Amino acid sequence: MVSLFDLSVSSVQISGENSITLSPMPRQLDPAMKKALSARVNYYREMGIYDFYRRPVEEVPEIAVETLPTEVQTVTENSSPMPKAAKSSSPPPDSTLLTAPLPVIQDKQAALAAIREYIGDCTRCRLHAGRTKLVFGVGNPNADIMFVGEGPGADEDAQGEPFVGRAGQLLNNMITAMGIRREDVYIANVVKCRPPGNRAPEKDEADTCSPFLMQQIDVVKPKVIVALGATAAKNLLAMNDSMGSLRGRWYDFRGTKLVVTYHPAYLLRDPRQKKETWKDLQMVMKYLGLKPPAKPAEP
């Protein structure tokens, strides 16, 4: 998934599945072309189209690809290609992505296990160098709600599970306030290894890891995805807007609905935004018909 402004183009043609065909041109765009492209992107956003995909413009040599485990027997129509395992820690080029979609889903738990097995002891990007444990994802594979954060922190890196530190405790409280349990939802991150110093993932790191997240989404097929924080929202939606612009509305994403809210770690730093976050969660609750738990009667 790419932004139009990451590409060199001379024409943009919309085709099926919200994809676009791009023709090559010199990378430097004149101001008039940039303005025209910006207007076109805004036009598609108003139509509810946020995802743009680049198609190959020239033939590439065939490459050997690994065969996914046989536990999964069916195929989702919109599955993303999975990156080929690489021994080098440098980011793989586009041509190393597998062209076959993730085989499909009779048993969701087995499908998720197959993705985890395929990832293996990952060295596809530089983040593996400081990793203690790879943090894949956790929760109900049949969840109606999937929460997506940006990446593991120190506690998550130590335990191998997303959102188990202080931010995770706050996320648990948020989930409980919605009238459900942590065990009822699925939780994952944009990247599966802890960035140094808890920094935001770099673009190449997110691009390398995102295909696995897309496969998790395709397997779980939640009714709602909640993007926690700007990093998750921008990577999922390929939009570089502010949180103020991203919040408060629904997005169509991979056959489901997506809403953006603040990351629990941000709420720990600025508790004033908890009220705004609750508004976002109430949107989700209304959409799914959830009601907050009844308060215990006072003695």
Residue pairs with C-beta under 8 A, 6 or more apart in sequence:
1 51
1 52
1 53
1 210
1 238
2 52
2 53
2 54
2 238
3 52
3 238
3 239
3 240
4 12
4 20
4 37
4 40
4 41
4 52
5 34
5 37
7 22
7 54
8 24
8 25
8 26
8 27
8 29
9 22
9 23
9 24
9 25
9 37
10 23
10 24
10 25
11 21
11 22
11 23
12 20
12 21
12 22
12 37
12 40
13 20
13 21
14 20
14 44
14 49
15 21
17 53
17 78
18 49
18 51
18 52
18 53
19 52
19 53
19 55
20 52
20 53
20 54
20 55
21 55
22 54
22 55
22 57
23 57
24 57
29 37
44 50
45 239
48 251
48 252
50 237
50 238
50 239
50 251
50 252
50 253
51 237
51 238
51 253
52 238
60 95
61 95
63 84
63 95
63 96
65 84
65 98
65 99
65 100
66 84
66 85
66 98
66 118
68 82
68 100
68 102
68 103
68 114
68 118
69 114
69 117
69 118
71 107
71 110
71 111
71 113
71 114
72 102
72 103
72 104
72 105
72 106
72 107
72 110
72 111
72 114
73 103
73 104
73 106
74 103
74 104
74 105
74 106
75 101
75 102
75 103
75 104
76 101
76 102
76 104
76 105
76 218
76 219
78 218
78 254
78 255
79 101
79 102
79 104
79 214
79 215
79 218
80 101
80 102
80 210
80 211
80 214
80 215
80 218
81 97
81 98
81 99
81 100
81 101
81 211
82 97
82 98
82 102
82 115
82 118
82 211
82 212
82 215
83 92
83 96
83 97
83 98
83 124
83 208
83 211
83 212
84 92
84 96
84 97
84 98
85 118
85 120
85 122
85 124
86 92
86 96
86 123
86 124
87 123
88 123
89 123
89 124
89 125
89 126
89 128
89 129
90 126
91 124
91 125
91 126
91 204
91 205
91 207
91 208
92 124
92 208
97 211
102 111
102 115
102 215
102 218
102 219
103 114
104 111
105 111
105 218
105 219
108 141
108 142
108 219
108 220
109 141
111 141
111 219
112 137
112 141
112 216
112 219
112 220
115 136
115 212
115 215
115 216
115 219
116 136
119 134
119 136
119 192
119 212
121 134
122 128
122 134
122 192
122 193
124 208
124 209
125 193
125 204
125 205
125 208
125 209
126 205
127 191
127 193
127 194
127 195
127 201
127 205
128 193
130 193
130 194
130 196
131 157
131 193
131 194
132 157
132 158
132 194
133 157
133 158
133 159
133 160
134 160
134 192
134 193
135 151
135 152
135 156
135 157
135 160
135 161
135 162
135 189
135 192
135 193
135 194
136 160
136 188
136 192
137 162
137 186
137 187
137 188
137 189
137 216
138 161
138 162
138 186
138 187
138 188
139 146
139 182
139 183
139 184
139 185
139 186
139 187
140 183
140 184
140 185
140 186
141 186
141 219
141 220
142 220
143 184
143 185
143 186
143 220
143 222
144 184
144 185
144 222
144 223
144 224
144 288
145 180
145 184
145 185
145 186
145 222
145 223
145 224
145 225
145 226
145 284
145 288
146 185
146 186
146 187
146 188
146 216
146 217
146 220
146 222
146 224
146 225
146 226
147 163
147 171
147 185
147 186
147 187
147 188
147 225
147 226
147 228
148 187
148 188
148 189
148 190
148 213
148 225
148 226
148 227
148 228
148 232
148 236
149 162
149 163
149 187
149 188
149 189
149 190
149 228
149 229
149 232
149 263
150 189
150 190
150 191
150 200
150 201
150 228
150 229
150 231
150 232
150 235
150 263
151 189
151 190
151 191
151 192
151 193
151 194
151 195
151 198
151 200
151 201
151 231
152 162
152 189
152 191
152 192
152 193
152 194
153 165
153 167
153 194
153 198
153 265
154 165
154 194
154 198
155 164
155 165
155 166
155 168
156 162
156 163
156 164
156 165
156 168
156 194
157 193
157 194
162 168
162 187
162 188
162 189
163 171
163 172
163 187
163 264
166 265
166 268
167 263
167 264
167 265
167 268
168 264
170 264
170 267
170 268
171 182
171 187
171 228
171 264
172 182
174 264
174 277
174 281
175 181
175 182
175 184
175 185
176 293
177 278
177 281
177 292
177 293
178 281
178 284
178 285
178 290
178 292
179 285
179 290
179 291
179 292
179 293
180 290
186 216
186 220
186 222
188 213
188 216
189 213
189 232
190 201
190 206
190 209
190 210
190 213
190 231
190 232
190 235
190 236
191 201
191 205
191 206
191 209
192 209
192 212
193 209
195 201
195 202
195 205
200 231
201 209
201 231
201 235
206 231
206 235
210 235
214 254
217 225
217 254
217 256
218 254
221 255
221 256
222 256
223 256
223 257
223 287
223 288
224 256
224 257
224 258
224 259
224 284
224 287
224 288
225 236
225 253
225 256
225 257
225 258
225 259
226 258
226 259
226 260
226 261
226 280
226 281
226 284
227 233
227 236
227 237
227 258
227 259
227 260
227 261
228 261
228 262
228 263
228 264
229 243
229 262
229 263
229 265
229 266
230 242
230 243
230 246
230 263
231 263
232 263
233 239
233 243
233 246
233 260
234 240
234 241
234 246
236 253
236 258
237 246
237 251
237 253
237 258
237 260
239 246
243 260
243 262
246 260
247 259
247 260
247 261
247 262
247 276
247 280
248 279
248 280
248 283
249 259
250 257
250 258
250 259
250 283
250 287
251 257
251 258
251 259
251 260
252 258
257 287
259 280
259 283
259 284
260 280
261 276
261 277
261 280
261 281
262 273
262 276
262 277
262 280
266 273
267 273
267 274
267 277
284 290
285 291
285 292
